[in-house]
Amino acid sequence: MSDFYIDPDIRKATTLPTEFYTNTAYFEQSKTKIFERSWQWLGDLDSMLSPFDTMCPTTFLAPTLNEPMLVVRNKQGEIQCLSNVCTHRGNILLHQASKENQIVCRYHGRRFGLDGTFKSMPEFASAMDFPRPCDHLHTFKSHRWDNHLFASIAADFDIAAVVEKMKERIGFMPLGQFKYDPVLSRDYLVHAHWALYCDNYLEGFHIPFVHQGLNQQIEYDEYETVLFDYMNLQIGYTKGQGEAFDLPKDHIDYGKEIAAYYFWLFPNMMFNFYPWGLSVNVVRPLTHDSCKVSFYSYVYDATKLNCGASADLDKVEREDEFVVEGVQQGIHSRYYSSGRFSPNKERGVHHFHQLIAEFMNKA
């Protein structure tokens, strides 16, 4: 398989070749080279654990990687992510949230502490060299941001540093008071490669051409992209008639009429903050030409819903799907191999392609 190269100078760079999006071998490689080496948002703790539960099962990036995990809360309220697979015969340990103070395999009775350490096992008294370090449950890297939890299989970078950059802009918002709204949350099946969906998200260049309604709310000429190591931020400024953030005086953007902060976290997560709250969007790869996009809505001020930049998120999503699925068809053309970046409007896409090339080229 060939290495990818994205020129760091956006004025000269070309986009990823179509083979990245169309070749199933690259799709399979991306599972280990990109998704295993990055972070995923698991959800909010209130939705996963009741105040009395000590643990619950979850799955890391289903259905792409399907790694079984346990989210465990100890007596001190600390959160860990452990393997949900018994180290005896590979049985799934937990199928629903539990209030137990230990982890017990219902197959042969192997027991673990809430920190994943092996405790006991029936009929193993005569076993030699037992227990071994591998008889403990694996502990995954995890990071808690207020009530939101991230985990990784083998991360190549620090998610805490990424979150700190997010907090510089939206740290004034009381994230812990945001409430999950299942009615506003939904899934979308998109017949396109997952990265094509991210490509589209990462630029406001298409807004006047694709989103007529959104274009009436957002100042296109002031649309701004700010790049970070494994994240970027797009800032949408209101035209004046929509809701804007009430920013504190010490805020970096104080005095500006900002309608939305659109954060993208490598490789497939979006955290869209509006005056009413937060929409977390996760792009889940299904095949090389399809993905599922899950919207999770967290409401802080319901009086500001359905106005301004977030007036009709479902309509905007459907418009995005239409153009992304059109690109999915077009990249199979015999007469298209790659394109160029707009130096002014596609800095986010260029950044994304550089990261993909970096991760895909690693041994």
C-alpha positions as CSV (number, residue, x, y, z in Angstrom):
1,M,0.0,0.0,0.0
2,S,1.3,3.5,-0.9
3,D,2.0,6.2,1.6
4,F,-0.1,9.3,1.5
5,Y,1.4,12.8,1.2
6,I,-0.3,16.1,1.9
7,D,1.8,19.2,1.3
8,P,1.9,21.3,4.4
9,D,1.6,24.4,2.2
10,I,-2.1,24.5,1.5
11,R,-1.5,26.7,-1.5
12,K,0.3,23.8,-3.2
13,A,-1.4,20.8,-1.6
14,T,-3.8,18.4,-3.2
15,T,-6.4,16.4,-1.4
16,L,-6.2,12.7,-0.5
17,P,-6.4,10.5,-3.5
18,T,-9.7,8.8,-4.2
19,E,-8.1,5.4,-3.3
20,F,-8.3,6.3,0.4
21,Y,-12.1,6.5,0.1
22,T,-12.7,3.7,-2.4
23,N,-10.2,1.0,-1.5
24,T,-11.5,-1.4,1.1
25,A,-8.0,-2.3,2.2
26,Y,-7.4,1.3,3.3
27,F,-10.8,1.2,5.1
28,E,-9.7,-1.8,7.0
29,Q,-6.3,-0.3,7.8
30,S,-7.9,2.8,9.2
31,K,-9.6,0.8,11.9
32,T,-6.2,0.0,13.5
33,K,-4.1,2.9,12.3
34,I,-6.6,5.7,13.0
35,F,-9.4,4.6,15.3
36,E,-7.5,2.4,17.7
37,R,-4.9,5.1,18.0
38,S,-7.3,8.0,18.8
39,W,-10.1,8.7,21.2
40,Q,-13.8,8.1,21.3
41,W,-16.6,9.8,23.2
42,L,-18.4,7.1,25.2
43,G,-21.3,9.3,26.4
44,D,-22.4,11.2,29.5
45,L,-22.2,9.4,32.9
46,D,-25.8,10.3,33.9
47,S,-27.0,8.3,30.9
48,M,-24.7,5.4,31.6
49,L,-24.8,5.1,35.4
50,S,-27.6,5.8,37.8
51,P,-26.6,7.3,41.2
52,F,-26.6,3.8,42.7
53,D,-24.9,1.9,39.9
54,T,-21.2,1.0,40.1
55,M,-20.7,-0.2,36.6
56,C,-22.2,-0.5,33.1
57,P,-21.3,-2.1,29.8
58,T,-20.5,-0.1,26.7
59,T,-18.8,-0.7,23.3
60,F,-16.0,1.2,21.9
61,L,-17.0,2.6,18.5
62,A,-19.7,0.1,17.6
63,P,-20.0,-1.4,15.0
64,T,-16.6,-0.4,13.6
65,L,-14.3,-1.8,16.3
66,N,-16.8,-3.3,18.8
67,E,-14.4,-3.5,21.7
68,P,-16.4,-4.4,24.8
69,M,-15.8,-2.1,27.8
70,L,-16.9,-1.6,31.3
71,V,-17.4,1.9,32.8
72,V,-16.8,1.5,36.5
73,R,-17.3,3.9,39.4
74,N,-15.5,3.1,42.7
75,K,-16.5,4.2,46.2
76,Q,-14.5,7.4,45.8
77,G,-16.5,8.3,42.7
78,E,-13.5,7.8,40.4
79,I,-14.2,6.4,36.9
80,Q,-12.3,3.8,35.0
81,C,-12.8,1.9,31.7
82,L,-12.0,-1.8,31.9
83,S,-12.3,-4.7,29.5
84,N,-15.7,-6.3,29.6
85,V,-14.2,-9.7,28.7
86,C,-13.4,-12.4,31.3
87,T,-9.7,-13.4,31.2
88,H,-10.6,-17.0,31.7
89,R,-12.6,-18.0,28.6
90,G,-13.5,-14.6,27.0
91,N,-17.0,-14.4,28.2
92,I,-18.8,-11.0,28.3
93,L,-18.9,-10.1,32.0
94,L,-21.7,-7.6,32.2
95,H,-24.8,-7.1,30.0
96,Q,-26.5,-4.3,31.9
97,A,-25.8,-1.7,34.6
98,S,-25.1,-3.2,38.0
99,K,-24.9,-2.1,41.7
100,E,-22.4,-4.9,42.6
101,N,-19.1,-4.1,44.5
102,Q,-17.2,-6.7,42.5
103,I,-17.2,-8.0,38.9
104,V,-18.3,-11.7,38.6
105,C,-18.2,-13.8,35.5
106,R,-21.5,-15.7,35.2
107,Y,-19.8,-18.5,33.2
108,H,-17.3,-20.0,35.7
109,G,-17.4,-17.6,38.6
110,R,-14.1,-15.7,38.2
111,R,-14.1,-12.6,40.3
112,F,-12.5,-9.2,39.9
113,G,-12.3,-6.0,42.0
114,L,-13.8,-2.8,40.7
115,D,-10.3,-1.8,39.7
116,G,-10.1,-4.9,37.5
117,T,-7.7,-6.9,39.6
118,F,-8.2,-10.7,39.7
119,K,-9.6,-11.8,43.1
120,S,-10.6,-15.5,42.9
121,M,-11.5,-18.4,40.7
122,P,-13.1,-21.8,41.6
123,E,-11.2,-25.0,40.9
124,F,-7.9,-23.3,40.2
125,A,-6.1,-24.1,43.4
126,S,-3.6,-26.5,41.7
127,A,-3.0,-24.3,38.6
128,M,0.7,-23.3,38.3
129,D,2.0,-19.8,37.7
130,F,-1.5,-18.4,38.5
131,P,-2.7,-15.7,38.6
132,R,-0.6,-13.9,36.0
133,P,-0.7,-10.2,35.1
134,C,-2.8,-11.0,32.1
135,D,-5.5,-12.5,34.5
136,H,-6.4,-9.0,35.6
137,L,-8.9,-7.0,33.4
138,H,-7.2,-4.6,31.0
139,T,-7.6,-1.0,31.9
140,F,-8.1,1.4,29.0
141,K,-7.0,5.0,28.9
142,S,-9.9,7.3,29.7
143,H,-10.6,10.9,30.4
144,R,-13.5,12.6,32.1
145,W,-14.6,16.1,31.0
146,D,-17.2,17.2,33.6
147,N,-19.9,14.6,33.0
148,H,-18.6,13.4,29.6
149,L,-16.3,10.4,29.2
150,F,-13.7,9.6,26.5
151,A,-11.7,6.4,26.1
152,S,-9.0,4.9,23.9
153,I,-7.6,1.6,22.9
154,A,-4.0,2.8,22.2
155,A,-4.1,6.6,21.9
156,D,-1.2,8.4,20.2
157,F,-2.0,11.7,21.8
158,D,-3.4,13.3,25.0
159,I,-7.1,14.0,24.9
160,A,-6.8,16.2,28.1
161,A,-4.8,18.8,26.1
162,V,-7.5,18.8,23.4
163,V,-10.3,19.3,25.9
164,E,-8.4,22.2,27.6
165,K,-8.4,24.0,24.3
166,M,-12.1,23.5,24.0
167,K,-12.6,24.9,27.5
168,E,-10.8,28.1,26.6
169,R,-13.8,29.0,24.4
170,I,-16.8,27.3,26.1
171,G,-15.6,26.9,29.7
172,F,-18.0,29.6,30.8
173,M,-20.9,27.3,30.0
174,P,-22.1,25.1,32.9
175,L,-21.7,21.8,31.1
176,G,-22.7,19.8,34.1
177,Q,-26.1,21.3,34.0
178,F,-26.8,20.3,30.3
179,K,-29.5,17.6,30.1
180,Y,-29.6,14.9,27.5
181,D,-32.7,15.2,25.3
182,P,-33.6,11.9,23.6
183,V,-36.3,13.5,21.5
184,L,-33.8,15.8,19.8
185,S,-31.2,13.1,19.4
186,R,-31.2,10.8,16.3
187,D,-29.2,8.7,13.9
188,Y,-28.7,9.2,10.2
189,L,-27.5,6.6,7.7
190,V,-25.2,8.2,5.1
191,H,-24.2,6.4,2.0
192,A,-20.7,7.7,1.9
193,H,-17.3,7.1,3.4
194,W,-16.9,8.4,6.9
195,A,-14.1,10.8,6.0
196,L,-16.1,12.4,3.2
197,Y,-18.7,13.3,5.8
198,C,-15.9,14.9,8.0
199,D,-14.5,16.7,4.9
200,N,-17.9,18.4,4.4
201,Y,-18.2,19.3,8.1
202,L,-14.8,20.9,8.2
203,E,-15.4,23.9,5.9
204,G,-18.0,26.6,5.7
205,F,-17.2,27.1,2.0
206,H,-20.3,25.2,1.0
207,I,-22.8,27.0,3.2
208,P,-24.1,29.6,0.6
209,F,-24.5,26.9,-2.0
210,V,-26.0,24.1,0.1
211,H,-27.6,25.6,3.2
212,Q,-29.8,28.6,2.2
213,G,-31.5,28.8,5.6
214,L,-28.2,28.6,7.6
215,N,-26.7,31.2,5.2
216,Q,-29.3,33.7,6.3
217,Q,-28.2,33.3,9.9
218,I,-24.4,33.1,9.6
219,E,-22.0,35.8,8.4
220,Y,-20.2,33.9,5.6
221,D,-17.4,36.4,5.2
222,E,-16.5,36.3,8.9
223,Y,-16.7,32.5,9.2
224,E,-13.5,31.5,11.0
225,T,-11.4,28.3,11.3
226,V,-8.9,27.9,14.1
227,L,-6.5,24.9,14.0
228,F,-5.1,22.9,16.9
229,D,-3.0,19.7,17.0
230,Y,-5.8,17.1,16.9
231,M,-8.8,19.4,16.7
232,N,-10.1,22.5,15.0
233,L,-12.7,25.1,15.7
234,Q,-15.1,26.8,13.3
235,I,-16.7,29.9,14.6
236,G,-20.1,31.0,13.1
237,Y,-21.0,34.7,13.6
238,T,-24.6,35.7,13.7
239,K,-26.0,38.3,11.2
240,G,-27.8,39.9,14.2
241,Q,-31.3,38.4,14.1
242,G,-30.4,35.1,15.7
243,E,-29.3,34.0,19.2
244,A,-25.7,34.7,20.2
245,F,-23.6,33.7,23.2
246,D,-23.6,35.9,26.2
247,L,-19.9,35.9,26.7
248,P,-18.1,37.0,29.9
249,K,-15.9,40.1,29.8
250,D,-12.7,38.0,30.2
251,H,-13.6,35.8,27.2
252,I,-11.3,35.7,24.2
253,D,-14.3,36.5,22.0
254,Y,-16.0,39.1,24.2
255,G,-17.9,41.7,22.2
256,K,-18.4,39.4,19.2
257,E,-21.8,38.1,18.1
258,I,-21.1,34.4,17.9
259,A,-23.9,32.0,17.0
260,A,-22.0,28.7,17.3
261,Y,-18.7,27.1,18.2
262,Y,-18.2,24.0,16.0
263,F,-15.4,21.8,17.4
264,W,-14.1,18.8,15.5
265,L,-12.0,16.2,17.3
266,F,-9.9,13.9,15.3
267,P,-10.9,11.6,13.7
268,N,-14.8,11.6,13.8
269,M,-16.3,13.6,16.6
270,M,-18.1,17.0,16.5
271,F,-19.0,19.1,19.6
272,N,-21.3,21.9,18.4
273,F,-22.0,24.5,21.1
274,Y,-25.0,26.8,20.7
275,P,-26.6,29.3,23.1
276,W,-29.1,26.6,23.9
277,G,-26.6,23.8,24.7
278,L,-24.6,21.1,22.9
279,S,-25.0,18.7,20.0
280,V,-22.4,15.9,20.0
281,N,-22.1,14.3,16.6
282,V,-20.3,11.0,16.2
283,V,-19.5,9.6,12.7
284,R,-19.4,5.8,12.9
285,P,-17.8,4.0,9.9
286,L,-19.9,1.1,8.6
287,T,-18.3,0.2,5.3
288,H,-16.0,1.9,2.9
289,D,-19.0,3.6,1.4
290,S,-21.4,4.1,4.3
291,C,-21.5,5.5,7.8
292,K,-23.9,6.2,10.6
293,V,-24.0,9.7,12.1
294,S,-25.4,9.9,15.6
295,F,-26.6,13.2,17.0
296,Y,-26.8,13.5,20.9
297,S,-28.5,16.7,22.1
298,Y,-27.8,18.3,25.5
299,V,-30.1,21.2,26.4
300,Y,-29.2,24.0,28.8
301,D,-31.6,26.8,27.8
302,A,-34.7,25.4,26.0
303,T,-36.0,28.9,25.3
304,K,-33.2,29.4,22.7
305,L,-33.9,26.2,20.8
306,N,-34.9,26.3,17.1
307,C,-33.6,29.7,16.3
308,G,-30.4,31.2,14.8
309,A,-27.7,28.9,13.6
310,S,-29.4,25.8,15.0
311,A,-32.9,26.7,13.7
312,D,-33.3,23.4,11.7
313,L,-30.4,21.0,12.3
314,D,-32.3,18.1,10.7
315,K,-32.7,20.1,7.5
316,V,-29.1,21.1,7.5
317,E,-28.1,17.4,8.0
318,R,-30.2,16.3,5.1
319,E,-28.7,18.9,2.8
320,D,-25.2,17.7,3.9
321,E,-26.1,14.1,3.2
322,F,-27.2,14.9,-0.3
323,V,-23.9,16.6,-1.3
324,V,-21.7,14.1,0.5
325,E,-23.5,11.2,-1.2
326,G,-23.0,13.0,-4.5
327,V,-19.3,13.2,-3.8
328,Q,-19.3,9.4,-2.9
329,Q,-20.6,8.7,-6.4
330,G,-18.3,11.3,-8.1
331,I,-15.0,10.0,-6.7
332,H,-15.5,6.8,-8.7
333,S,-15.2,8.7,-11.9
334,R,-12.3,7.7,-14.3
335,Y,-11.6,11.5,-14.6
336,Y,-11.2,12.4,-10.9
337,S,-8.3,11.5,-8.7
338,S,-7.9,14.4,-6.3
339,G,-8.5,18.1,-6.0
340,R,-7.0,21.3,-4.6
341,F,-7.8,23.2,-1.4
342,S,-9.1,26.7,-1.1
343,P,-6.4,28.4,0.9
344,N,-9.0,30.7,2.5
345,K,-11.9,28.4,3.1
346,E,-10.6,24.8,3.4
347,R,-7.9,25.0,6.1
348,G,-9.9,22.5,8.2
349,V,-10.1,19.9,5.5
350,H,-6.4,20.3,4.7
351,H,-5.6,19.8,8.4
352,F,-7.8,16.7,8.5
353,H,-6.0,15.2,5.4
354,Q,-2.6,15.9,7.0
355,L,-3.7,13.9,10.1
356,I,-5.1,11.0,8.1
357,A,-1.8,10.8,6.1
358,E,0.2,11.0,9.3
359,F,-1.7,8.2,11.0
360,M,-2.1,6.0,7.9
361,N,1.7,6.2,7.2
362,K,2.7,5.0,10.7
363,A,4.0,1.4,10.9
